[in-house]
Amino acid sequence: MDSARPWVRPGPTRQQRQRDLYLGLSMAALGLLSVMLSTSMGSFPLGTPPPWPERLAWVVAGGLPLIWRRSHPEISTVVLAAIFITAQVRHSPEVPVASAGLFIAVYSLGVWGRDRRLSARIRIGVIAAMFAWLVIGAGMSIASIESDLPDGSGPISPFVAAVITTVLFNVAFFLLAYLLGNRTWTSALRQHELEVQAEELRRSRAENAERAVNQERVRIARELHDVVAHHVSVMGVQASASRRVMDRDPEKAKTALAAVEQSARTAVDELRRMLGVLRNAGAADEALGYGLEQVDSLLQGARDAGLAVEYKIYGTPVPVPESISLAGYRVVQEAMTNTIKHARASAVDVRIRYLRREVEVEVTDDGRTGRAASSGTGGLGLIGMRERVAAHDGSLEVGARPAGGFRVRARFPIAQADAGDVSPGTASGRAGEGS
């Protein structure tokens, strides 16, 4: 809540106003019952009471203002205080219910007053007026009070004891109404602050959820880029090869066209699975089911495109988190796509190394090195690679090799202490040569 703008309590609800209506009517009814009982007992502590119609009018007037105790607490409190004092001046015999109504009014002003300064001033003014009336009333009836008091045996005279008792009672009475009203208002303020915080938390969660959705869309868009770019690149190379050999070697052309057909079907299948991920809230990694174990199958498209592909695994394969496995797979896929599209390479070397606390993926080719990607800054594919690797606190090396060709090397940290360091002499796995 903005500290520069103090909280203003909202007005009462319809249900609360309805309850106040019942309260005002109930207090008026209790006042009527009280005045009838006190009259029947002949108890007139304030002197000779007024005629019956006036008595009833004062009683009803002392209860009805409570109907507006929450909607207009300032007016309700001032009116009730004025009625209370005037009724006592007129010697109305009903005091208990009127006092309870005044207590409720002072309390309600502390709870529902919109302007806190004005609320405090009115309550202090009303309390001061009540004590002033107490002093005036005691002075006007001092003689009758002393004559009516019984003889006491204590160290204080009966009159002084009565005054002290009355003052202490009224101090406790009005102090309780004042403090209780403030405390209830403070509780309402804290409840409001909790609701504001809960709303801010809900809004923050909604924003985070929306941000996560957008990030997931970007990630899926990158997946679509990887899938489509790879297969379309392979299809382009195969179609080109088919066109060149169609006249002199129809069988090779048919084989290349069959590979184009298979790549197209594979691309469509992967796109369908990606769309399933979009329709489903499930995680894309699990839905796609790709990882380092599928790298050899991925390379088959490059072999069919006429590249000589060598694939080796170094070290002892260890369990790798699915997200890292998928990221490594996508790095190989994007590197192969760039090789097919830009490198004009004839051979590709793909290696996966399981180190002590890392898994390394490396793709090298013997193609030309003048392409834009050699700087490591061009293309959405390289950006996607960097983001994938960075998401797992890994490192990525992209650039031309001194001996010619291009290298992509990605390292991903893994919590694995028993995967021994390896060297080229400890290679295990398989290698494949393209035709």
C-alpha positions in Angstrom: 0.0 0.0 0.0 1.3 3.5 -0.9 2.3 5.2 2.3 1.7 8.6 0.7 -2.0 7.8 0.4 -3.5 6.6 3.7 -6.0 3.8 3.5 -9.6 4.8 3.4 -11.9 2.0 4.5 -14.5 1.2 1.9 -18.2 1.7 2.9 -20.3 -1.0 4.3 -21.7 -3.7 2.1 -25.4 -4.2 1.5 -25.5 -7.0 4.1 -23.8 -4.9 6.7 -26.2 -2.0 6.2 -29.1 -4.5 6.6 -27.6 -5.7 9.9 -27.3 -2.1 11.1 -31.0 -1.6 10.3 -31.9 -4.6 12.5 -29.5 -3.3 15.2 -31.1 0.2 15.3 -34.6 -1.2 15.4 -33.6 -3.7 18.1 -32.0 -1.0 20.3 -35.2 1.1 19.9 -37.3 -1.9 21.0 -35.0 -2.7 23.9 -35.3 1.0 25.0 -39.0 0.8 24.9 -38.9 -2.3 27.1 -36.5 -0.7 29.5 -38.5 2.5 29.9 -41.7 0.5 30.6 -39.9 -1.7 33.2 -38.3 1.3 34.9 -41.6 3.2 35.0 -43.4 0.1 36.4 -40.8 -0.1 39.2 -41.1 3.6 39.9 -37.4 4.1 39.4 -36.7 7.7 38.3 -33.1 8.4 39.2 -32.9 11.6 37.2 -36.0 13.3 38.6 -39.6 13.6 37.4 -39.9 12.0 34.0 -41.6 13.7 31.0 -45.0 12.6 29.7 -45.2 9.1 28.1 -45.2 10.2 24.5 -42.0 12.2 25.0 -40.4 9.3 26.9 -41.1 6.9 24.0 -39.8 9.5 21.5 -36.5 9.8 23.3 -36.1 6.1 23.5 -36.8 5.6 19.8 -34.6 8.5 18.8 -31.8 7.0 20.9 -31.8 3.7 18.9 -32.6 4.7 15.3 -29.3 6.6 14.5 -27.4 3.3 14.9 -28.9 2.3 11.5 -26.3 4.6 10.0 -23.4 3.7 12.3 -21.3 2.3 9.5 -22.4 4.3 6.5 -22.3 7.7 8.3 -20.5 7.1 11.6 -19.6 10.8 12.3 -23.2 12.0 12.0 -24.6 9.0 13.9 -22.2 9.5 16.9 -22.8 13.3 17.2 -26.6 12.8 16.9 -26.6 10.0 19.5 -24.5 12.1 21.9 -26.8 15.1 21.6 -29.9 12.9 22.1 -28.3 11.2 25.1 -27.6 14.5 26.9 -30.9 16.1 25.9 -32.8 13.1 27.1 -31.1 13.3 30.5 -31.8 17.0 30.7 -35.5 16.1 30.2 -35.2 13.4 32.9 -35.9 10.5 30.6 -35.8 7.4 32.8 -34.1 5.1 30.2 -30.3 5.1 30.7 -28.8 1.6 30.3 -29.9 1.0 26.6 -29.1 4.7 25.7 -25.6 4.2 27.3 -25.1 1.0 25.3 -26.1 2.8 22.1 -23.6 5.6 22.8 -20.9 3.0 23.4 -21.7 1.4 20.0 -21.7 4.7 18.2 -18.3 5.8 19.6 -16.8 2.3 18.8 -18.3 2.4 15.3 -16.8 5.8 14.6 -13.4 4.4 15.5 -13.9 1.4 13.2 -15.6 3.0 10.2 -14.5 6.6 10.2 -13.1 7.5 6.7 -11.1 10.5 7.9 -9.0 9.3 10.8 -8.2 12.7 12.2 -11.8 13.8 12.0 -12.9 10.5 13.6 -10.5 11.0 16.5 -11.6 14.6 17.1 -15.3 13.8 17.1 -14.8 10.9 19.6 -12.6 13.1 21.9 -15.2 15.9 21.6 -18.1 13.6 22.4 -16.2 12.1 25.4 -15.3 15.6 26.6 -19.0 16.6 26.3 -20.1 13.5 28.3 -17.7 14.4 31.1 -18.7 18.0 31.0 -22.3 17.0 31.3 -21.4 14.6 34.1 -19.9 17.5 36.1 -22.8 19.9 35.3 -25.3 17.3 36.2 -23.6 16.5 39.5 -23.4 20.2 40.3 -27.1 20.8 39.6 -28.3 17.9 41.7 -25.7 17.9 44.5 -28.2 18.6 47.2 -30.6 15.9 46.2 -27.8 13.4 45.7 -26.4 14.0 49.1 -29.8 13.6 50.8 -30.5 10.4 48.9 -27.2 8.7 49.6 -27.2 6.3 52.6 -24.9 6.8 55.5 -21.5 5.2 55.0 -18.8 4.1 57.5 -15.7 4.4 55.2 -13.0 7.0 55.3 -14.6 8.8 52.3 -17.9 10.5 52.3 -20.8 8.8 50.4 -21.0 11.7 47.9 -17.3 11.7 47.1 -17.3 7.9 46.8 -20.3 8.1 44.4 -18.5 10.8 42.3 -15.3 8.8 42.1 -17.2 5.7 41.2 -19.1 7.4 38.4 -16.0 9.1 37.0 -14.0 5.8 37.0 -16.9 4.0 35.4 -17.2 6.6 32.6 -13.4 6.7 32.0 -13.3 2.9 31.6 -16.5 3.0 29.5 -15.4 5.6 27.0 -11.7 4.5 27.0 -12.8 1.0 26.1 -15.0 2.2 23.3 -12.2 4.4 21.9 -9.4 1.9 22.1 -11.5 -1.0 20.9 -12.6 1.0 17.8 -9.0 1.8 17.0 -7.9 -1.7 17.4 -10.6 -3.1 15.2 -9.8 -0.5 12.5 -6.1 -1.5 12.6 -7.2 -5.1 12.2 -9.2 -4.2 9.1 -6.2 -2.3 7.8 -4.0 -5.3 8.2 -6.6 -7.5 6.5 -6.6 -5.1 3.6 -2.8 -5.2 3.4 -2.9 -9.0 3.4 -5.5 -8.9 0.6 -3.4 -6.5 -1.4 -0.3 -8.7 -0.9 -2.3 -11.7 -1.9 -3.5 -9.9 -5.1 0.0 -8.8 -5.9 1.2 -12.4 -5.4 -1.6 -13.7 -7.6 -0.7 -11.1 -10.3 3.0 -11.9 -10.0 2.2 -15.6 -10.4 0.0 -14.9 -13.4 2.9 -12.8 -15.0 5.4 -15.5 -14.2 3.1 -18.1 -15.8 2.6 -15.9 -18.9 6.4 -15.4 -19.1 6.9 -19.2 -18.8 4.4 -19.7 -21.6 6.2 -17.2 -23.8 9.6 -18.8 -23.0 8.1 -22.2 -23.8 6.8 -20.9 -27.1 10.2 -19.5 -28.0 11.8 -22.9 -27.0 9.3 -24.8 -29.1 9.8 -22.3 -32.0 13.5 -23.2 -31.7 12.7 -26.9 -31.8 10.6 -26.3 -34.9 13.5 -24.5 -36.5 15.9 -27.3 -35.7 13.6 -30.0 -37.0 12.5 -28.2 -40.2 15.9 -26.8 -41.0 17.7 -30.1 -40.6 15.3 -32.2 -42.6 14.7 -29.6 -45.3 18.5 -29.2 -45.7 19.0 -32.9 -46.1 16.1 -33.1 -48.5 17.6 -30.3 -50.6 21.0 -32.1 -50.8 19.3 -35.4 -51.7 17.0 -33.8 -54.3 20.1 -32.1 -55.9 21.9 -35.3 -56.0 18.9 -37.0 -57.6 18.7 -34.3 -60.3 22.4 -34.7 -61.2 22.3 -38.5 -61.6 18.8 -39.0 -62.9 19.8 -39.4 -66.5 22.9 -41.6 -66.1 22.0 -43.6 -63.0 18.2 -43.8 -62.4 18.7 -46.3 -59.6 20.7 -43.8 -57.5 18.2 -41.1 -58.4 15.4 -43.4 -57.1 17.4 -44.0 -53.9 17.9 -40.3 -53.3 14.3 -39.6 -54.0 13.3 -42.3 -51.5 15.5 -40.6 -49.0 13.8 -37.3 -49.7 10.5 -39.0 -49.2 11.6 -40.5 -45.9 13.0 -37.2 -44.7 9.8 -35.5 -45.5 7.8 -38.1 -43.6 10.1 -37.8 -40.6 9.8 -34.0 -40.7 6.0 -34.2 -40.8 6.0 -36.7 -37.9 8.2 -34.5 -35.8 6.1 -31.5 -36.6 3.0 -33.4 -35.6 4.6 -34.3 -32.3 5.6 -30.7 -31.7 2.1 -29.5 -32.3 1.0 -32.1 -29.8 3.3 -30.5 -27.3 1.7 -27.1 -28.1 -1.8 -28.5 -27.5 -0.7 -30.3 -24.3 0.7 -28.7 -21.2 3.3 -31.5 -20.9 7.0 -30.9 -21.1 8.5 -30.8 -24.6 11.6 -32.8 -23.6 9.6 -35.8 -22.5 7.2 -35.5 -25.4 9.9 -35.4 -28.1 11.9 -38.3 -26.6 15.2 -37.3 -28.2 18.6 -37.5 -26.7 22.2 -38.5 -27.1 21.1 -42.1 -27.7 19.4 -41.1 -31.0 22.4 -39.2 -32.4 23.4 -42.2 -34.7 19.9 -42.2 -36.2 20.1 -38.5 -36.7 23.3 -38.9 -38.7 21.7 -41.4 -41.1 20.2 -38.5 -43.1 23.6 -37.0 -43.6 25.0 -40.3 -44.8 22.1 -40.6 -47.2 22.9 -37.1 -48.5 26.4 -38.4 -49.5 28.5 -37.2 -46.6 31.1 -39.5 -45.1 30.1 -39.5 -41.4 32.3 -40.9 -38.6 30.6 -41.3 -35.2 32.4 -42.3 -32.0 31.7 -42.4 -28.3 34.6 -41.9 -25.9 34.5 -43.0 -22.3 31.9 -45.0 -20.5 28.4 -43.7 -21.1 26.7 -42.6 -17.9 23.1 -41.6 -17.2 22.7 -38.0 -18.3 19.7 -35.7 -17.3 17.1 -35.8 -20.1 17.3 -32.0 -20.6 21.1 -32.2 -21.1 20.7 -35.2 -23.4 18.1 -33.4 -25.5 20.4 -30.2 -25.6 23.3 -32.3 -26.8 21.2 -34.0 -29.5 20.0 -30.5 -30.7 23.6 -29.2 -30.8 24.5 -32.1 -33.1 21.4 -31.6 -35.2 22.0 -27.9 -35.7 25.7 -28.5 -36.4 24.8 -31.0 -39.1 22.2 -28.7 -40.6 24.8 -25.9 -40.9 27.3 -28.3 -42.4 24.8 -29.5 -45.0 23.5 -26.0 -45.8 26.7 -23.9 -45.7 29.9 -25.9 -45.5 30.1 -27.9 -48.9 31.8 -30.5 -46.8 32.5 -34.1 -47.8 33.2 -35.6 -44.4 31.9 -35.0 -40.9 33.3 -36.3 -37.6 30.9 -36.5 -34.6 32.2 -37.4 -31.2 30.6 -37.7 -27.8 32.9 -37.8 -24.8 31.9 -38.8 -21.3 34.4 -37.0 -19.0 34.6 -37.1 -15.2 32.1 -34.3 -14.6 31.1 -33.3 -18.1 29.7 -34.7 -21.3 31.2 -33.2 -24.4 29.6 -33.1 -27.9 31.8 -32.2 -30.9 31.0 -32.0 -34.6 33.7 -31.1 -37.1 33.7 -31.0 -40.9 36.2 -30.4 -43.7 34.1 -27.8 -45.5 34.9 -24.2 -46.4 35.3 -21.8 -43.5 34.2 -18.5 -45.0 30.6 -18.8 -44.0 29.0 -16.3 -41.7 28.7 -18.9 -39.0 32.4 -19.0 -38.6 32.3 -16.0 -36.4 30.0 -17.7 -34.1 27.4 -14.9 -34.2 25.4 -15.5 -37.3 22.1 -17.3 -37.6 19.3 -18.3 -35.3 20.7 -21.9 -35.1 23.9 -20.7 -33.4 21.9 -18.5 -31.1 19.7 -21.4 -30.2 22.8 -23.5 -29.5 24.3 -20.9 -27.2 21.0 -20.6 -25.3 20.7 -24.3 -24.9 24.2 -24.7 -23.6 24.0 -21.6 -21.4 20.8 -22.9 -19.8 22.7 -25.8 -18.4 25.8 -23.8 -17.3 27.8 -25.3 -20.1 30.3 -23.9 -22.6 30.2 -23.7 -26.4 33.1 -23.3 -28.9 32.2 -22.5 -32.5 34.6 -21.6 -35.3 37.0 -22.5 -38.0 39.7 -25.1 -37.4 43.4 -24.1 -38.2 43.7 -27.2 -40.4 40.5 -26.3 -42.3 36.9 -27.0 -41.8 34.6 -26.0 -39.0 34.1 -27.2 -35.4 31.2 -27.0 -32.9 32.1 -28.2 -29.4 29.7 -28.1 -26.5 30.4 -29.1 -22.9 27.7 -29.8 -20.3 28.4 -30.3 -16.6 27.0 -33.4 -15.1 27.0 -34.5 -11.4 29.0 -37.6 -12.1 32.2 -38.5 -10.3 32.8 -42.0 -11.6 33.0 -41.4 -15.4 36.7 -41.6 -15.9 38.7 -39.2 -17.9 39.2 -40.5 -21.4 41.6 -40.1 -24.3 41.2 -40.9 -28.0 42.8 -44.3 -27.3 39.9 -45.4 -25.1 37.2 -44.8 -27.7 34.2 -47.2 -27.6 31.2 -47.1 -29.8 30.7 -47.2 -33.5 31.8 -45.4 -36.7 29.9 -45.1 -39.9 31.1 -44.3 -43.4 28.8 -42.7 -45.9 28.7 -43.9 -49.5 
